[in-house]
Every structure is written in structure tokens, then in C-alpha cells.
């Protein structure tokens, strides 16, 4: 079987529906709990696919969370070899930083279910399926577009919602992978952040009830096409 190494930072932000896409394509997924498990450079480099998931911390908080130093370095080593890598939320920000781009707090927190705008480049990529589809946004940091990368999506307050470098490196600020059936774990786990941002969890819950099925269908299309298009 092909190997998929998953860097997870909080238990409830997992592969979600992406787990099904990976299993269908013969990937055996293994989680590493960042900050607890040792990050081995050989493991990270040798995996057929690396997925770096989200967390409610910033890539610049290295003094408070020193594991970010090694994590960024090891991700960067993989990216330099253009090994297949998917970053989601914090994972996208870590990819951007590892590629030399700035990551910093944005003007507002984008939390909730809403569509993103696509660039012309994105319409020839798997992200074309996201057009006019409400996705789950849950981030407060913005990133600059790394050198040599293509911007794929944006919103009013976040100029780079997604980028890619070649076919193998894909970074998404938003969450396609979220499993609507397990949204409640997010609402519980992020209750402090929601309160500070004055966001009512009932709004997110209601929006997910309306759009969750479409989001899941879209996620399968995007991830299937991206996985099938990886350079071996």
C-alpha cells in the first residue's frame, strides 16, 4: 500500500472525509501527534503523501510552541523535493513559511461557511469544483504567496486562500475535509475562539446542515482529482 503520513495538531481536526478518498486509492494513513510524537525526517521524506492539518496557533508562535521550528524545517525539506504534500489551514501556513513567505494575523478572523473566489488559474485545476460552493473557513492568519507558486483562491479579507506549486504541492486555508457529522467536535473544541470572535455556534451548525452534503460531495471531487494527478 502507499503511505500517507498525517501531521495532526488537535484531535478533532483530522482527515475527515479525506480519509475515504485515501483509502479508496490504496493509501494507508498514519497520524503523528505533533508536539507529542517525535517528528522523524526520514519518515516525513519517505511517505508517498504528507498531509499537514490545522490548529488554533500561528506559525510565528515558535517561542510558545517550539515544535514548530522542527516541523517547519522538515516540511521545507520535503517541499524542496516536490514530494506530494497537502496543507490545510495551519498546514497551508506552514507550507507557505517553509517556502519563504510571510504569515501573519489577518484583519479579521474568517470563521463560518461561505464560498471563496477562484482565480483563472484555479479553473484548470481540481479546485474548479469549489466554484460557488460554501466551504468551512476557520482561520485568523493570512499568508503571502510564496515565490514560484500559483494563487488559486481568495476572499475579501484573505488574498491567498489557496495556492499550489506544480501538481504535487497544494495548500488550502479553508477546510474541505471537515465531516459534517462531526462538526460538533469543532464547535466544542473551539468554543473559546468562537466566544472571543462573537460568533454564535448555532449559525455554523445551521449553515453546515444546509450545505454539508454539497461540501462533502465537492471535497470528494477535488481530492480524488488531485490525488489522481500527483506526479509519481
TAPE-V121539 format. One line per field, one symbol per residue. ss: DSSP state (2 for helix, 1 for strand, 0 for the rest). psi: psi as a letter, one per 20 degrees, with the letter a starting at -180 (. if undefined). A space follows every 50 residues. Layout:
BEGIN
ss=???
psi=???
END
This chain:
BEGIN
ss=01111111000000000222222200111111110010002222220011 11000000000000002222222222222200001111022222222200 00111111111111001100222202222200001111111110000001 11110000000111100011110010000222222222202222220000 22222222222222222222222222220000
psi=qqpoppophqhinahcihhgggghjkpoppqpopigqpophgghhiqhpp poarqlrqiilhhhmihhghggghghhghhjkppppppdhhhhgggghjj qpprprhrpopaoqrqqqrhghijrhihiipjppropmqiqqqqpqpjrp phqrrginhniqrqobihoppphrohipohijhhhghghkhgggghjlpp hhgggghhhhiggggggggggghghgghjqp.
END
